[in-house]
């Protein structure tokens, strides 16, 4: 029988299936195996094979992975890293924590890095370009790589949204000197907190490996906090969400039983004490399980995206761009409408928990712009699009019947 209280949701541990819940219970029962263990090397090996790269180093988050890359580049303090606005503070803070300066480039109509604005923002202090494949839609890598080569800039790929996406038949994460991925709670695959740094550069790899070794593992209580997340979301929070579950989620997070996606310190530019850390074995086990399902996950996401494309054409919603030479994986199906906040608010009242990435050029909305170095007016497209976004779910637990309910509401 259908649970009428369970929401149709875009986040809240969306990838979790019954095997993931059982696995989390099993791993949680074995605290002696929380830190070191064989699953760490296994996920690193599987990841490098998947991408066709020589090196993959796991960490407890995408932030830690990006910190490893930024530190390992050994750039002079104050060097500039060009990255797009219309992003999350998790992609900005590690740059600042490494003593580097983020310089914001505007986004294009597909929410990816604008090549034209990139060319305007390069100066004598520019050292790195970090390209984000927003919502799992590959950026224009030929043009971006050309600009980097012409200006002797290091190219880093932010693949937090895009594991499995391809540009001209080549997987994202393999175009630059290095790349990083996120295994956050609402990413392509998840262990609630986790990430990976990858490279083919022998010298850079040695430095990343040394950084990883010096990080150490997270505390056992922090690891247990992440393992509880899929269990408690599936068993307690989601089944009663509109009546009790949403209050339980706030209570569990306030009591540190469950973690928040972004710590309050990050919204002020500060680093929580659990970054940077290595990926512990206890979290490598569940993310390895989901990695084995990546093909099925992405096929489902593409199927759902095709459904939304067909159902929303000739409506007042602006749909994503499509490119014949790019394989998008649609972490979220992003549409745009001038009345997005009102639409989302009404949807939530009907237990349709659609998303709002991004409400501000550097999200979450309560991130202090001065703490992440963003100047109002510097990226007009990012500012124009922010607050007009509606994200529709594509994850494995969304059925066509669920999507039909969303479409009926939107229409």
CORCOR-V684698 format. One record per helix or strand. SS is the DSSP state (A for helix, B for strand). FROM is the first residue (numbers start at 1). TO is the last residue. If there is no record, write none. Layout:
{{SS | FROM | TO} {SS | FROM | TO}}
This chain:
{{B | 8 | 9} {A | 18 | 28} {A | 31 | 33} {A | 38 | 51} {B | 55 | 59} {A | 62 | 72} {B | 80 | 84} {B | 87 | 88} {A | 89 | 91} {A | 93 | 97} {B | 101 | 105} {B | 107 | 107} {B | 113 | 113} {A | 115 | 121} {B | 126 | 132} {A | 134 | 136} {A | 141 | 150} {B | 154 | 158} {B | 166 | 167} {B | 170 | 171} {B | 178 | 182} {B | 195 | 199} {A | 202 | 215} {B | 217 | 217} {A | 220 | 254} {A | 264 | 268} {B | 278 | 278} {A | 281 | 291} {A | 294 | 312} {B | 318 | 318} {B | 326 | 327} {B | 333 | 336} {A | 340 | 349} {B | 352 | 353} {B | 355 | 355} {B | 362 | 363} {A | 369 | 371} {A | 380 | 385} {B | 389 | 392} {A | 400 | 410}}
